[in-house]
Every structure is written in structure tokens, then in C-alpha cells.
Amino acid sequence: MSIPTLTPFPGGLLLPAHKENATQSPIINAAMPQRLIFPLQYPAQQHHTVPAVPQVSVGDTVLKGQCIAQGDTPNTSCIPVHASTSGTVMAIEDHPVPHPDDTHTRCIIVEPDGQDKWITRKKADVTTLDNDVIFDRIAQAGIIGQGGAGFPCIDKLHSQDKAIHTLIINGAECEPYICCDDSLMRERADTIIEGTRILQQLLKPEHCYLAIEDNKPDAIAAVQKAAKDTAIDIIVVPTRYPIGGELQLIQTLTGQEVPSGNNPTDIGILCHNVGTVAAVYHAVALDEPSLSRIITLTGDSLDKQGNLEVLIGTPIDSLLDEMGVNRDTLSQVIMGGPLMGFAVHDLNSPVLKTTNCLIAATREALPPPKAEMPCIRCGRCEPVCPASLLPQQLYWYARDNDAKALTEYNLFDCIECGACAYVCPSHIPLVDYYRKSKHHLRQAADEKARADKAKQRFDAREKRLVEQAAARDARKQGGDKQSAIAAAIARAKAKDAK
Amino acid sequence: MTANILIAIFTFALLALLLGSALCFAAKRLKGDRNALVEQINAILPQTQCGQCDYAGCRPYAAAIAQGEAINKCPPGGEATIQALANLLEQEAVPLNTEHGTHEAPQVVIIREDDCIGCTLCIQACPVDAIVGTAKQMHTVITDACTGCKLCLPPCPVDCIDLTQRVAA
């Protein structure tokens, strides 16, 4: 055991947890929905993925675990899509998906047949598997990070051209209301530990930490029991939002800050959510792709609250009905937590692999945002920023659309945790400003890249046209007729000789 | 007294001569920087190469702006480009001259391949070599390279080229 000295990250907040309502009962399996919706592409996150190509057509029957869409060329950043139960493909069409902006994406829609019939799976003794086989199983399983940002698991693993010296499993679920990881750790600690051991076998890190906040004593006890006799150190970290943020957790455990613009793997650290490593265990040991996840259903508009094991693709509406939603008091459904989550526009949207929590909120619990008042320059946002940014400066520059200043003040280091907006006495939705600015800056960079390419192609064409014109002129001037005739004769002779 | 006046006149004449030659020298040196200015202007222009400004592409228009041409003749760039040019050249930003067209969301063209007769006219018209194909063979557009300049539309004898909204990458 090597317990690191904990280094507190800057800023942060102590928030009311609101987790007690959903943690009273064990995980239950959600009922089979009427239909399942599988988006071919995850709504754009910080990383680019390309849409998967459907491998089935309307009317086909599919089995549970069958790959129904994948990249058409290898090595594309494309997450394979699997049917999460057996049934019939009803349609391949645009369908609403959960996203802060009301977004539609091409989806495969499957009607379950109720049999839940699996494809053939090849269980394996993990210790005998080659690294390549393990990588392949993880890639084929379509696992993406379950913590929130949804980075494809395999991309994170493959970005390790530098050796990983520290593997961190993130069980610090810091945002209020969310407790799916808590329940997973309490009830399925073995799966998490097995999954972690697979990653250890793969990466051979010097240190392996599983970090849990100190407000989850049951989870700590369960994981400690399961991790006995393993090389995994369970680290209890103080409860402070947003300690579950990847960068904040890394800083807490190792004292290192990930340099701006880099990924943790660049400094030899890999961080995965507990749900993700559980999915790795299912993929590698049981040969089961990522088909379901645990989702917290909470909020005062629900009769029953709790953690459900939900098939990926289940419509949000059917989950709400199952938990006895009171539509009269329901004001909005938040996907994710109250700070980083967003209101779902269309309740027909499916749950995604990144959906950790659905809050069916009443008007009283989560009132609509208060009217935005002018910034009074109180500076309260600055000490709570966990990334040590200057939220107020960023706010002014975001309003000015000052791309240069926003970049200089490291807008892209903002993790959008919402701590600044939470403490703002003027109720300024600061993160909304930052998100929009980030979007504008990315767009401007894309346009610039396009323009540069067009300029290059235009210049190349101009050059070629000038050269062609010069060559034509040279020919028109007559050139050397005799030598041209001689060359033609030589060519004809060479041809005859063949 | 007269001597004092003469000294003053002489001093000022000398000063004028010196400053004048310094200005001449500076002007000559600045001429060398004109290319750099054209590059700076060209970097702001959207590189659509559409010719809506009545010049044969973005660089020629950039060269003309460096010579004092109006900065509001670029519809694809729109207000943002005009503002950036105004900042660079320390001019007042003026509204887009709509005689040259209106600002639209980015577009690309697509060839309806079934209708293409392989005449190569669009290939010759494309300023950024974004159309591939050869005589009597079907042509197609490299969408990633297409700037949406619309120069391929008029030459097409069978009108098999469609404009569509560019989908964000």
C-alpha cells in the first residue's frame, strides 16, 4: 500500500448532496421499453467522432449484443453501436437525442421482442489473454467514458505512447443528486475491481488508486473488501465539488496539474470512471458489449426514486413513467446534475452511455433561472474556480467576443463545472457564456483551417495554369521541329521493337 | 536683423529638405512592405475565390484593397470580414455593398452524378480544384475542398450541380 499525500485543488464548493432519496433501495432493472433508440453518433462533445454506418436494414431481426452500426473503415474515431436487446429494426431515421440544443441525429430504432436473446459470447480467462485481444475486445464493445464527457475508452487507452505510471479509477461522484456510481460501488464492487485489474494487466502502472469521496462510507467499505489482496489502493478523498473532475482528482491524488492543452496521458496518468471499468470487465471477461448502465432517477416529481440498470437507448419518458412521474408538478427533466447537466428538450430522447442521472424536477426544487443582473465585479467567482481561471475576465471577454483575450485567459481550460455561476449573486449563467464562446472559437478555427486549405489549392492552381500557359506559348513559338520529328520516330521504333 | 531672418529661412529649408528625404526613404521602404500588407489582408479574406468582388480571386482583391479599393465587396466574408479589414487598415467599417451579393450561410455544391455527362467544364471553372473527373466520365466534388463559390454552376450544360448547406464537420 502506498497512500499518496493529498493535495487540495484550488477553489471548489461544499454543496448539499441531495443523494439520500435515491440511495435507499438497491439497484433495480428497468422494465423493457416499447422501443429502443440508438444514435449513430454521439452528440458532439469535445472530441470528434464520425457517425457509425448501419449494418442492418429496416425489418431485420437483431440479437442482444449484436453490432448494428460501426465505422466502415478501421481506425476511424467511430464508436460501434450494439442492440441492447433482441428485436426488430423498425426504422433508421432522424430522432431527437439529448443535447443542450434541441438536436436530432440519425438513429436506429429497434422494437424489442421480449426474448432478450443474446448473441454467442466467448467468456475468457482474462489472465491468459494477449494485450491485443483485450484492446480489441474493448474497442469492439463500444465503451465510452461513463463519467460525463464521454471520451471513447479505447482512444484513452491507445493514447498511451508514453507509459502510464498512475492509473486512477474515479469513484468521486461529487455533483449533487447523482449516485449511480455510489450504488455501483456498493453493490458491484467486484466488477469494478476486476475491470481495474484488467487495465492493470494491460498498462502495468506503478500505482493504481481508486478514489472515493468520504461521504460514501458504504461504497468505501464494499470496495475495500473487494480490493483486498490486490494492488489497488482505495483512497478516501474529501467531499468537495468538483473533486470528481478528472483534472481535479489527478491534482488531489498526485499533486500534479495537467498542463493546459494536454491530456492526463501526456503526463503518464490515466483516469477512468468506475462505471467505465465495470464495462471493461463485461467486455473483456464476459465478451459483452456496453449495453446498459446504471442511472439515478431522482427528483421530487417522481413517486419512486432510485438507481436503475437501464438498457442504452431506452426513451427517457418510459423511465419516468416507470418511476411514477407526476406530470402536473414536473417542470423540467435535467440530464446529469444540477450544475453541469442540461434540460432535456424532448422526453422521447433515449438515454445515452453518458447519462448518469435524470432529475425530474419540480418548480420548487429547481426553479427556472433567475433573471440575469449586471455583473457587480464582486469577484466571488474567482476563488471558487477549480481551474484557477478568472471567470469575471472571461465573462467580459466572452461578451466582447474577444477571441484573442479569451485564448490568453485560457478559456479552454474551463471544465464547465458551474461553480462560478452557482455563487454569482447576479445570477449570471457564466458557463453558458463560456460554452458559447468555446463554440465560436472552435468554429473560427475550423473556418480558418478551411480558408487556409482553399488558399493553398487556389495558389497551386494559379501556378499550374501559369506553367501550362508558358508551355503552350513555347510550343506555339515553333520549338525545334526537327528534334520533335526525330523524337516521334524514336518512339515509333521503340514500339515496333516491342 | 536681416541676417537672423536669413538664418531662420536657411534652417527651415534645411530641415524641410532633411525631413523630406527621410519621408521619401520611408515611402520607398514601405513599398517593400506592400506584399506583407497584401498577405495580411488576404489572410482575413475567406478564400472562397468566388470572384463576387469582381476580382479573379481573394488575393487579387487583397492586392486591390492594399491599393485603396473598398473593403465591403466580399459577400462570403460578410460583416465579420469587413470589421477585421477595418481594424487592420484603421478604417471605418462600412456595410456590405450588396451589389456584389448578400452574405449567406456556408454552402457547398454536389454533382448529381447520374445526370453528369462528363464535359469537364465545371472542372475548368473550379478555382480550388475541388472537382475530379475526366472527359466523358462522371465528375464529383471533393466536398471538403469546395468553397461554395458557385463558379461551376453557370458552365454546366445539364444543370446537374446543386448547392446545399455545408454540414459542420
Interface residues (C-beta under 8 A of the other chain):
Chain A: H48 Q443 D446 E447 R450 A451 D452 K453 A454 K455 R457 F458 D459 A460 R461 E462
Chain B: N42 L45 P46 Q47 T48 Q49 G57 C58 R59 P127 V128 D129 A130 D144 A145 T147 A168 A169
